[in-house]
């Protein structure tokens, strides 16, 4: 068995654009400590000619306050990357079917999620008793759930 070479080079990955698709903060909890249950999913796409790849993240936070009042926050963002060596990040299964390296997609998902953590913190500052700080997670978990009806 041949070991697959890892071509991920941070210097060749550029985050070009962060696109806000939808944000809903209207159901913010009113008081006290809040329990947070996150639900995250992704979608991805690519343009080989332009060496571009995007990760879309959808995050739904279910919040439960001290008075057992439940509310939801919703965030949907697309993260657009240019990857100079994108041609080294996939193999061809068939003529029209590409298989991107899970390590590569996890790397972009990790960058996107880390950026989303900062966005959520900034968006919830001033709207809550304390801003929401999302936990650090294994980026490969994001790849296990797809956005439905994207």
PyMOL commands that set and color helices and strands:
alter all, ss='L'
color gray80, all
select helices_A, chain A and resi 10-12+86-88+102-124+139-142
alter helices_A, ss='H'
color red, helices_A
select strands_A, chain A and resi 13-24+34-47+52-65+70-83+90-94+97-100
alter strands_A, ss='S'
color yellow, strands_A
deselect
rebuild
show_as cartoon
